Amino acid sequence: MLGALWSLLSGCKPSSPPAGVAATPFNPNAAGCYQRLGKVNPAFQQGYRDVAVLLAQPAPLVSLLPGVVAAHERVLQAGRAAPPSSRLPEEDVYVCCLRDTLEGRVAREVKATVDGDAGTGDRRARLEALLEALHGLPWSGPKWTEQERPAIEKHVRDALAALP
């Protein structure tokens, strides 16, 4: 909704997401990233679409993360090699969208696990495996390690704390 409002006010046309990808950002604060994504070089645009399609697959996220990491590395390599399309910090725009899409996927998977029919022990094991996989992502930098990863992991930690 925020993205649509911003599009209306700014005169920008919202871009349609790839099949299986949420039409609105998970975090409303990321709406601007999705608006700017259409202005960055095509390598980052296509790369985001590719990673978003991977994250939209119905398989457990733990099994998808290695492919997401590999695709992300390819996107960074291609995006950095391509000439910039604008004065925007193109890689930052792409990473903002990726982070938001990943957080949304984690939140949906956590909810599905908690609401599922599995016993408490099985749900706990699934959530712990997800938390371990997220913590093991090979990304670095102070923003990722101090803000972004903890925010994403909080979905899992909160669900674990709420289990009986």
Buried (B, 14 or more C-beta within 10 A) or exposed (E): EBBEEBBEEEEBEBBEBBEEBBEBBBBEEBBBBBBBBBBBBEBBBBBBBBBBBBBBBEEBBBEBBEBBBEBBEBBBEBBEEBEBBEEBEBBBBBBBBBBBBBBBBBBBBBEEBBEEEEEEEEBBEBBEBBBEBBEEBEBEEEEBEEEBBEEBBBBBEEBBEEEE
